[in-house]
């Protein structure tokens, strides 16, 4: 499978915080805790064999167009994803604080 985005509308229960998440086809992380799961090689393909949880470790970019950098706790792979309008602002602020202090633990 190539670098072709595959939209998949999938609801899920966050394996980090237990929140029930209604997928939109573009949802790749939990809007409550911002954690993700390493399931894709290319967005939507579900071809990653790892399956590890991906911790939100930092924000990149200018406000308000932040990008969340997720790092897989199993294999170390990093992936960038946009902060979405439905994401918990307190969780985003917590990552921003870590960015300011250099603390990458969430």
C-alpha distances in whole Angstrom, upper triangle without the diagonal:
4,7,8,10,10,14,15,19,20,23,24,27,26,27,29,31,31,31,29,27,26,23,22,18,19,20,19,22,26,28,31,30,27,25,22,20,17,14,11,9,8,11,11,8,10,9,12,14,17,18,21,23,22,26,27,28,29,29,28,30,33,34,33,30,29,25,25,24,23,23,22,25,23,21,22,19,20,18,20,21,23,26,27,30,30,30,33,35,37,34,33,36,36,33,35,38,36,35,39,40,37,37,33,34,33
4,6,9,10,14,16,20,21,24,25,28,27,28,30,32,32,32,30,27,27,23,22,19,18,20,19,22,26,28,31,30,27,25,22,20,17,15,12,9,8,10,11,9,12,11,13,16,18,20,22,23,22,26,26,27,28,27,26,27,30,32,31,27,27,23,24,22,22,22,22,25,24,22,22,19,19,17,18,19,22,25,25,29,29,29,32,34,36,33,31,35,35,32,33,37,35,33,37,38,36,36,32,33,33
4,6,9,13,15,19,20,23,24,27,26,27,28,30,31,30,29,26,25,21,20,17,16,18,16,20,24,25,28,28,24,23,20,19,16,15,11,9,6,8,10,9,12,12,13,17,18,19,21,22,21,24,23,25,25,24,23,24,27,28,27,24,23,20,21,20,19,20,20,24,23,21,21,17,17,14,15,16,18,22,22,26,26,26,29,31,33,30,28,32,32,29,30,34,32,30,34,35,33,33,30,31,31
4,6,10,12,16,18,21,23,26,25,27,28,30,30,29,28,24,23,19,18,14,14,16,16,19,23,24,28,28,24,24,20,19,17,15,12,11,7,8,9,8,12,12,15,18,20,20,22,23,22,25,24,26,26,25,24,25,27,28,27,24,24,21,21,21,21,22,22,26,25,23,23,20,19,16,17,16,18,21,21,24,25,25,29,30,33,30,29,32,33,30,31,34,33,32,35,37,35,35,31,33,32
4,6,9,13,15,18,19,23,22,24,25,27,27,26,24,21,19,16,14,10,10,13,13,16,20,21,24,24,21,21,17,17,16,14,10,10,7,5,6,7,11,12,14,18,19,19,21,21,20,22,22,24,24,23,22,23,25,26,25,21,21,18,19,19,19,21,21,24,24,23,23,19,18,15,15,14,15,18,18,21,21,22,25,27,30,27,25,29,30,27,28,32,31,30,33,35,33,33,29,30,29
4,6,10,12,16,17,21,21,22,24,26,25,24,22,19,17,14,12,9,9,12,12,16,19,21,24,24,21,21,17,16,16,13,10,11,8,6,4,6,9,11,14,17,19,18,20,21,20,23,23,25,26,25,25,25,28,28,26,23,23,20,20,21,20,22,21,25,24,23,24,20,20,17,17,15,17,20,19,21,21,22,25,28,30,27,26,30,31,28,30,33,32,31,35,37,35,34,31,31,30
4,7,9,13,15,19,19,21,23,24,23,22,19,16,14,10,9,5,7,9,11,14,17,18,22,22,20,19,16,16,16,14,12,14,11,8,6,9,11,14,16,19,20,19,21,21,20,23,22,25,25,24,24,25,27,27,25,22,22,20,20,21,20,22,22,25,25,25,25,22,21,17,17,15,16,18,16,19,18,19,23,25,28,26,25,28,29,27,29,32,32,31,34,36,34,34,30,31,29
4,6,10,12,15,17,19,21,22,21,19,17,14,12,8,8,5,7,9,10,13,15,17,20,21,19,18,15,15,15,12,12,14,12,9,6,9,10,13,15,18,19,17,19,19,19,22,22,25,26,25,26,27,29,28,26,24,23,21,20,21,20,22,21,24,24,24,25,22,21,18,18,16,17,19,17,19,18,19,22,25,27,25,25,28,29,27,29,32,32,31,35,36,35,34,30,30,28
4,7,10,14,15,18,20,21,19,17,14,11,8,5,5,4,7,8,10,13,14,15,18,20,18,18,15,15,17,14,14,17,16,12,10,12,13,16,18,20,21,19,21,20,20,22,22,26,26,26,27,27,29,28,26,24,24,22,21,22,21,23,22,25,25,26,26,24,23,20,20,17,18,18,16,18,16,18,21,24,26,24,24,28,28,27,29,32,32,31,35,36,35,34,31,30,28
4,6,10,12,15,17,18,16,14,11,9,7,5,7,7,9,8,10,12,12,14,17,18,17,16,14,13,15,13,14,17,16,13,10,13,12,16,17,19,19,16,18,17,18,20,21,24,26,25,27,28,30,29,27,25,24,22,21,22,20,22,21,23,23,24,25,23,22,20,20,17,18,19,17,18,16,17,20,23,25,22,23,27,27,26,28,31,30,31,34,35,34,32,29,28,26
4,7,10,13,15,15,13,11,8,6,5,5,8,9,11,9,10,11,11,12,14,16,15,15,13,13,16,14,16,20,19,16,13,16,14,18,19,20,20,17,18,17,18,19,20,24,25,25,27,28,30,29,27,25,24,22,21,22,20,22,21,23,23,25,25,24,23,21,21,18,19,18,16,18,15,16,18,21,23,21,22,25,25,25,27,30,29,30,33,34,33,31,28,27,24
4,6,9,12,12,9,8,6,5,7,7,11,12,13,10,10,10,9,12,13,14,13,12,11,11,14,13,15,19,19,16,14,16,14,18,17,18,18,14,15,14,15,17,18,22,23,24,26,28,30,28,27,25,24,22,20,21,18,20,18,20,20,22,23,22,21,20,20,18,19,18,17,19,16,15,17,21,21,19,21,24,23,23,26,28,27,28,32,32,31,29,26,24,22
4,6,9,8,6,6,4,6,9,10,14,15,16,12,12,10,8,11,11,12,13,11,11,11,15,14,17,21,22,19,17,19,17,20,19,20,18,15,15,13,15,16,17,21,23,24,26,29,30,29,27,26,24,23,20,21,18,19,18,18,19,22,23,22,22,20,21,19,20,19,18,19,16,15,16,20,20,18,20,23,22,22,25,27,26,27,30,31,30,27,24,23,20
4,5,6,5,5,6,7,11,11,15,16,15,12,11,8,6,9,9,9,9,8,8,9,13,13,16,20,20,18,17,19,17,19,18,19,17,13,13,10,11,12,14,17,19,20,23,26,27,26,25,24,22,20,17,18,15,16,15,15,17,19,20,19,19,18,18,17,18,17,16,18,15,14,14,18,17,15,17,20,19,18,22,23,22,24,27,27,26,24,21,19,16
4,6,6,8,10,11,14,15,18,19,18,15,13,11,9,13,12,10,11,8,9,8,12,13,16,20,21,19,18,20,17,19,17,17,15,11,10,8,10,11,14,17,20,21,24,27,29,28,27,26,24,21,18,18,15,15,13,13,14,17,18,18,18,18,19,18,20,19,19,21,19,17,17,20,19,16,19,21,20,19,23,24,22,24,27,27,26,23,20,18,15
4,6,8,11,12,16,16,20,20,19,16,14,10,9,12,10,8,9,7,8,9,13,15,18,21,22,21,20,22,19,21,19,19,16,13,11,8,9,9,11,14,17,19,22,25,27,26,25,25,22,20,16,16,13,14,13,12,14,17,17,18,18,17,18,18,19,18,19,20,18,15,15,18,17,13,16,18,16,16,20,20,19,21,24,24,23,20,17,14,12
4,6,9,11,15,16,19,21,20,16,15,11,9,10,8,7,9,8,11,12,16,18,21,24,25,23,22,24,22,24,22,22,20,17,15,12,13,12,13,16,19,20,23,26,28,26,25,25,22,21,18,18,16,17,16,15,18,21,21,21,20,20,20,19,20,18,18,19,16,14,13,16,15,12,15,17,16,16,20,20,19,22,24,24,24,21,18,16,13
4,6,9,13,15,18,20,20,16,15,12,9,11,9,9,12,11,12,13,17,18,21,24,25,23,22,24,21,24,22,23,20,17,16,13,15,15,16,19,22,23,26,29,30,28,27,27,25,23,20,21,18,19,18,18,19,22,23,23,23,22,22,21,22,20,19,20,17,15,15,18,17,15,18,21,19,20,23,24,23,25,28,28,28,25,22,20,16
4,6,10,12,15,17,17,14,14,11,7,9,7,9,11,11,12,14,18,18,21,24,25,22,21,23,21,24,23,24,22,18,18,15,16,15,16,20,21,22,25,27,28,26,25,25,23,22,19,20,18,20,19,20,22,24,24,24,23,22,21,19,20,18,16,17,13,12,12,16,16,14,16,19,18,19,22,23,23,25,28,28,28,25,23,21,17
4,7,10,13,15,16,12,13,11,9,10,9,11,13,13,13,14,18,18,20,24,24,21,19,22,20,23,23,24,22,19,19,16,17,18,18,22,24,24,27,28,30,28,26,25,24,23,20,22,20,22,21,22,23,26,26,25,24,22,22,20,20,18,17,17,14,13,14,18,18,16,19,22,21,22,25,26,26,28,30,31,31,28,26,24,20
4,6,9,12,12,9,10,9,7,8,9,11,11,12,12,13,17,16,18,22,21,18,16,19,18,21,21,23,22,18,18,16,16,17,17,21,22,22,24,26,27,25,23,22,21,20,18,20,18,20,20,21,23,25,25,23,22,20,20,17,17,15,13,14,11,11,13,16,17,16,17,20,20,20,23,25,25,26,29,30,30,28,25,23,20
4,7,9,11,8,11,11,9,10,12,14,14,15,14,15,18,17,18,22,21,17,16,19,18,22,22,24,23,20,21,19,19,20,20,23,24,24,26,27,28,26,24,23,22,21,20,22,20,23,22,24,25,27,27,25,24,21,21,17,17,16,14,14,11,12,14,18,20,18,19,23,23,23,25,28,28,29,31,33,32,31,28,27,24
4,6,7,5,8,9,10,10,13,15,14,14,13,14,16,15,15,19,17,14,12,15,15,19,19,21,21,18,19,18,17,19,19,22,23,22,24,25,26,25,23,21,21,19,18,20,18,21,21,23,24,25,25,23,22,19,18,15,15,15,12,14,12,13,16,19,21,19,19,23,24,23,25,28,28,28,31,33,32,30,27,27,24
4,5,6,9,11,12,12,15,17,15,16,15,16,18,17,16,19,17,13,12,16,16,20,21,23,23,21,22,20,19,21,20,24,24,22,24,24,25,24,21,20,20,18,18,20,20,23,23,25,26,27,27,24,23,19,18,15,14,14,11,13,11,13,16,19,22,20,20,24,25,24,25,28,29,28,31,33,33,31,29,28,26
4,6,8,11,13,14,17,19,16,17,14,15,16,14,14,16,14,10,9,12,13,16,18,21,21,19,21,19,19,21,20,24,24,23,23,24,25,25,22,20,20,18,18,20,19,22,21,24,25,25,25,22,21,18,17,14,14,15,13,15,14,15,19,21,24,22,21,25,26,25,26,30,29,29,32,34,33,32,29,29,26
4,6,9,12,12,16,17,14,15,13,14,15,14,13,15,13,9,9,12,13,16,17,20,21,18,19,18,17,18,17,20,20,19,20,20,22,21,19,17,16,14,15,16,16,19,19,22,23,23,23,20,18,15,13,10,10,12,10,12,12,13,17,19,21,19,18,22,23,21,23,26,26,25,29,31,29,29,26,26,24
4,6,8,9,12,13,11,11,10,11,13,13,12,15,14,10,10,13,13,17,17,19,19,16,17,15,14,16,15,18,19,18,19,20,22,21,19,17,16,14,13,15,14,17,17,20,21,22,21,19,17,14,13,10,10,11,9,11,10,10,14,16,19,16,16,20,20,19,21,24,24,24,27,29,27,26,23,23,21
4,7,9,12,12,9,9,6,8,10,10,10,13,12,9,9,12,11,14,14,16,16,13,14,12,10,12,12,15,16,16,17,19,21,20,19,17,15,13,11,12,11,13,13,16,18,18,17,15,14,11,10,8,10,10,10,13,12,11,14,17,19,16,15,19,19,17,20,23,22,21,25,26,25,24,20,20,18
4,6,9,8,6,6,4,7,10,11,12,15,15,12,13,15,14,17,16,18,16,14,13,10,9,10,9,13,14,14,16,18,20,19,18,17,14,12,10,11,9,12,13,15,17,18,17,15,14,11,11,9,10,10,10,12,11,9,11,14,15,12,12,16,16,14,17,20,19,19,23,24,23,21,18,17,15
4,5,6,5,6,6,9,13,14,15,19,19,16,16,18,17,20,19,20,19,15,15,11,11,11,10,14,15,16,18,20,22,20,19,18,16,14,12,14,12,14,15,16,18,20,19,18,17,15,14,12,12,11,10,12,10,8,9,12,13,11,12,15,15,14,17,19,19,20,23,24,23,21,18,17,14
4,6,5,8,10,13,16,17,18,21,21,18,18,21,20,23,22,24,22,19,18,15,14,13,11,15,15,15,18,19,20,18,16,16,14,14,12,14,13,17,17,19,21,23,22,21,18,16,15,12,11,9,8,9,6,4,6,9,11,9,10,13,13,13,16,18,18,19,22,23,23,21,19,18,15
4,6,8,11,14,18,19,21,24,24,21,21,24,22,25,24,25,23,20,19,15,14,13,12,15,16,16,19,21,22,19,18,18,16,16,13,16,15,17,18,19,22,24,22,22,20,18,17,15,15,12,11,12,9,6,5,9,9,7,9,12,12,13,15,17,17,19,21,22,22,20,18,17,13
4,6,9,12,16,18,20,22,23,20,21,23,22,24,22,23,21,18,16,12,11,9,9,12,13,14,17,20,21,19,18,18,16,15,12,13,12,14,15,15,18,20,19,19,17,16,16,14,14,12,13,14,12,8,7,10,9,6,9,11,10,10,14,15,15,16,19,20,19,17,15,13,10
4,7,10,13,15,17,19,19,17,18,21,19,21,20,21,19,16,15,11,9,8,6,10,11,11,14,17,18,17,16,16,13,11,8,10,9,12,13,14,17,19,17,16,14,13,12,10,11,9,10,12,11,7,8,10,10,7,8,11,11,10,13,15,14,15,18,19,18,17,14,13,10
4,7,10,13,14,17,18,16,17,19,17,19,17,18,15,13,11,7,6,5,6,9,12,13,16,19,21,20,19,18,15,13,10,10,7,9,10,11,14,15,14,14,12,12,12,11,13,12,13,16,14,11,12,14,14,10,11,14,13,11,15,17,15,16,20,20,19,17,14,12,10
4,7,9,11,14,14,13,13,15,13,15,13,15,13,10,9,6,5,7,8,11,13,14,17,19,22,21,21,19,16,13,10,10,7,9,9,11,12,14,13,12,11,10,11,10,12,12,13,16,15,12,14,17,17,13,14,17,16,14,18,20,18,19,22,23,21,19,16,15,13
4,6,9,11,13,12,12,13,10,12,10,11,9,6,6,4,5,8,11,14,16,17,19,22,25,25,24,22,19,16,13,12,9,10,8,10,10,12,12,11,11,10,12,12,15,16,17,20,18,16,18,20,21,17,18,21,20,18,21,23,21,22,25,26,24,22,18,17,16
4,6,8,11,10,11,11,9,9,7,8,6,5,5,6,6,10,12,14,17,18,20,22,25,26,25,23,20,17,14,13,9,9,7,9,9,9,10,8,9,9,12,12,16,17,19,22,21,19,21,23,24,20,20,23,22,19,22,25,22,22,26,27,24,22,19,18,18
4,7,9,9,8,8,5,6,5,7,7,5,8,9,10,13,15,18,20,21,22,24,28,28,27,24,22,19,17,15,12,13,10,13,12,12,13,11,12,11,14,14,17,19,19,23,22,20,22,25,26,22,22,26,25,22,25,28,26,26,30,30,28,26,22,22,21
4,5,6,6,5,4,5,5,8,9,9,11,12,12,15,16,18,20,21,21,23,26,27,26,23,21,18,16,15,13,13,12,15,14,13,14,11,12,10,12,13,16,18,19,22,22,21,23,26,27,23,23,26,26,23,26,28,26,26,30,31,28,27,23,24,23
4,7,8,7,7,6,5,9,10,11,13,14,13,17,18,19,21,21,21,23,26,28,27,24,22,18,17,15,14,14,13,16,15,13,14,10,11,10,12,14,17,20,21,25,24,23,26,28,29,26,25,28,28,25,27,29,27,26,30,31,28,28,24,25,24
4,6,6,8,8,9,12,13,14,16,17,15,18,18,20,21,21,20,22,25,26,25,22,21,17,17,16,15,15,15,19,18,16,16,13,13,10,12,12,15,18,19,23,23,22,25,27,29,26,24,28,28,25,26,30,28,27,30,32,29,29,25,26,26
4,6,8,9,10,14,15,14,16,16,14,17,17,20,20,19,19,20,23,24,23,20,19,15,15,15,14,16,15,19,19,18,18,14,13,10,11,10,13,16,16,19,19,19,22,24,26,23,22,26,26,23,25,28,27,26,29,31,29,28,25,25,24
4,6,8,10,14,15,14,16,16,16,19,19,22,23,22,23,24,26,27,25,22,21,18,18,18,16,18,17,20,20,19,20,17,16,13,14,13,15,18,17,20,20,20,23,25,27,24,24,27,28,25,27,30,29,28,32,33,31,31,27,27,26
4,5,8,11,13,13,16,17,17,20,21,23,25,25,25,26,29,30,29,25,24,21,20,19,18,19,17,20,19,18,19,16,17,14,16,16,18,21,21,24,23,23,26,29,30,27,27,30,30,28,30,33,31,30,34,35,33,32,28,29,28
4,6,8,10,9,13,14,15,18,20,22,24,24,25,27,30,30,29,26,25,21,20,19,17,17,15,18,17,16,18,15,16,14,16,16,19,21,21,24,23,23,25,28,29,26,26,30,29,27,29,32,30,30,33,34,32,31,27,27,26
4,6,9,10,13,15,16,19,21,23,25,26,26,28,31,32,31,28,26,23,21,20,17,17,15,18,16,15,17,14,16,15,17,18,21,23,24,27,26,26,28,31,32,28,28,32,31,28,31,33,31,31,34,35,32,31,28,28,27
4,6,7,10,12,13,16,18,20,22,23,24,26,30,31,30,27,25,21,19,17,15,14,12,14,12,11,13,11,13,12,16,17,20,22,23,27,26,24,27,29,30,26,26,29,28,26,28,31,28,28,32,32,29,28,24,24,24
4,6,9,12,14,17,20,22,24,26,27,29,33,34,33,30,28,24,22,20,17,15,12,14,11,11,13,12,15,15,19,20,23,25,26,30,28,27,29,31,32,28,28,31,30,27,30,32,30,30,34,34,31,29,25,25,25
4,6,9,11,14,17,18,21,23,25,28,31,32,31,29,26,23,20,18,14,12,9,10,7,7,10,10,13,14,17,18,22,24,25,28,27,25,27,29,29,25,26,29,27,24,27,29,26,27,30,30,27,26,22,21,21
4,7,9,13,16,18,21,22,24,27,30,31,30,28,25,22,19,17,13,12,9,10,8,9,12,11,13,14,17,17,21,22,23,26,24,22,24,27,27,23,24,27,25,23,26,28,25,26,30,30,27,25,21,20,20
4,6,10,13,15,18,20,22,25,28,29,29,27,24,20,17,15,11,9,6,6,5,7,9,10,12,13,16,17,20,21,22,25,24,21,22,25,24,21,21,24,22,20,23,25,22,23,27,26,24,22,18,17,16
4,6,10,12,15,18,20,23,26,26,26,24,21,18,14,13,9,8,6,6,7,10,10,10,11,12,14,15,18,18,19,22,21,18,19,21,21,17,18,21,19,17,20,22,19,20,24,24,22,19,16,14,13
4,7,9,12,14,16,19,22,23,22,21,17,14,11,9,5,5,4,6,8,10,9,8,8,9,11,11,14,15,17,20,19,16,17,19,19,15,15,18,16,14,17,19,16,17,21,21,19,17,13,12,11
4,6,9,12,15,18,21,21,21,19,16,13,10,8,5,5,6,7,10,12,10,10,9,10,11,12,14,14,16,19,18,15,15,17,16,12,13,15,13,11,14,15,13,14,18,17,15,13,10,9,8
4,6,8,11,15,17,17,17,16,12,10,6,6,4,7,9,10,14,14,12,12,10,10,9,10,12,11,14,16,16,12,13,14,13,10,9,12,10,7,11,13,10,11,15,15,14,12,9,9,7
4,7,10,14,16,17,18,17,13,11,8,6,6,7,10,10,14,14,11,12,9,10,10,12,13,13,16,19,19,15,15,16,15,11,11,12,10,7,10,11,8,8,12,12,10,9,5,7,7
4,7,10,13,13,14,14,10,8,6,5,7,9,13,14,17,17,14,14,11,11,10,11,12,11,15,18,18,15,15,14,14,11,9,10,9,6,7,9,7,6,10,11,9,9,7,9,9
4,7,9,10,11,10,6,5,5,6,9,12,15,17,20,20,17,16,12,12,9,10,9,9,13,15,16,13,14,13,13,11,8,10,10,7,6,10,9,7,10,12,11,12,10,13,12
4,7,9,10,9,6,5,7,7,11,13,17,19,22,21,18,16,13,12,9,10,9,10,14,16,18,16,17,16,17,15,11,13,14,10,9,12,12,9,11,14,13,14,13,16,16
4,7,8,6,5,6,9,10,14,17,20,23,26,25,21,20,16,14,11,11,10,11,14,16,18,17,18,16,18,17,13,14,16,13,11,14,15,11,13,16,16,18,16,19,19
4,6,6,6,9,12,14,17,20,24,26,29,28,25,23,19,18,14,14,12,11,14,15,18,17,18,16,17,17,13,14,16,14,11,14,16,12,13,17,17,19,18,21,21
3,5,6,9,12,15,18,21,25,27,30,29,26,25,21,19,15,14,12,10,12,13,16,14,15,12,15,15,11,11,14,13,10,13,15,13,13,17,18,19,19,21,20
4,6,9,12,15,18,22,25,27,30,30,27,25,21,19,15,14,10,9,10,10,13,13,14,11,14,14,11,11,15,14,12,15,17,15,16,19,20,21,20,22,21
4,7,10,13,16,20,23,25,28,27,25,22,19,16,12,11,7,7,9,10,14,13,15,13,16,15,12,13,16,14,13,16,17,15,17,20,20,21,20,22,21
4,7,10,13,16,19,22,25,24,21,19,16,14,10,9,6,6,9,11,13,12,13,12,14,13,9,11,13,11,10,13,14,12,14,17,17,18,16,18,17
4,6,10,13,16,19,21,21,18,16,12,10,6,5,4,6,9,12,14,12,14,13,15,13,10,13,14,11,11,15,14,12,15,18,17,17,15,17,16
4,6,10,13,15,18,18,15,14,10,8,6,5,6,6,10,13,14,11,13,13,14,11,9,11,12,9,10,13,12,11,14,16,15,15,12,14,13
4,7,10,13,15,15,12,10,7,6,5,7,9,10,13,17,17,14,16,16,17,13,11,14,13,10,11,14,12,11,15,16,14,14,11,13,12
4,7,9,12,12,9,8,5,5,6,8,11,12,14,18,18,15,16,17,17,14,13,15,14,11,14,16,14,13,17,18,15,14,11,12,11
4,6,9,8,6,6,4,7,9,11,14,15,18,21,21,18,19,20,20,16,16,18,16,13,16,18,15,14,18,18,15,14,10,11,12
4,5,6,5,5,6,8,12,13,17,18,20,23,23,20,21,22,22,18,18,21,19,16,19,21,18,18,22,21,19,17,13,13,13
4,6,6,8,10,12,15,17,20,20,22,26,24,21,22,23,22,19,19,21,19,17,20,21,18,19,22,21,18,16,13,12,12
4,6,8,11,14,17,19,22,23,25,28,27,24,25,27,26,22,23,25,23,20,24,25,21,22,26,25,22,20,16,15,16
4,6,9,12,16,18,22,23,25,29,28,25,26,28,27,24,24,26,24,21,24,25,22,22,26,25,22,20,17,17,18
4,6,10,13,16,19,21,23,27,27,24,25,26,25,22,21,23,21,18,21,22,19,19,22,22,18,17,14,14,16
4,7,10,13,17,19,21,25,25,22,24,25,25,21,21,23,22,18,21,23,20,19,23,23,20,19,15,16,17
4,7,10,14,16,18,22,22,20,21,22,22,19,18,20,19,16,18,20,17,16,20,20,17,17,13,15,16
4,7,10,13,15,19,19,17,19,20,21,18,16,19,19,15,17,20,18,17,20,22,19,19,15,17,17
4,7,10,12,16,17,15,17,18,19,16,14,17,17,14,15,18,17,15,19,20,18,18,15,17,17
4,7,9,13,14,12,15,15,17,15,13,16,17,14,15,18,17,16,19,22,20,20,17,18,17
4,6,9,11,10,13,13,16,14,11,14,16,13,14,18,18,16,19,22,21,21,18,20,18
4,7,8,7,10,10,12,11,8,11,13,11,12,15,16,15,18,20,20,19,17,18,16
4,5,5,9,10,13,12,10,13,15,14,15,18,19,18,21,23,23,23,21,21,19
4,6,8,9,13,12,11,14,16,16,16,19,21,20,22,25,25,25,23,23,21
4,6,8,12,11,11,14,16,16,17,20,21,21,23,25,26,25,23,23,19
4,6,9,8,7,11,12,12,14,16,17,18,20,22,22,21,19,19,16
4,5,5,6,9,10,11,13,15,16,17,19,21,21,20,18,18,14
4,5,5,6,9,10,10,12,14,15,16,18,20,19,18,18,15
4,5,5,6,9,10,10,12,14,15,17,18,17,16,15,12
4,5,5,7,9,10,11,13,14,16,16,15,13,13,9
4,5,5,6,9,10,11,13,14,15,14,13,13,11
4,5,5,6,9,10,10,12,14,13,13,13,11
4,5,5,6,9,10,11,12,10,10,10,8
4,5,5,6,9,10,10,9,8,9,7
4,5,5,6,9,10,10,10,12,11
4,5,5,6,8,8,10,11,10
4,5,5,6,5,6,7,8
4,6,5,7,7,10,11
4,6,8,10,12,13
4,5,9,11,12
4,6,9,12
4,6,8
4,6
4
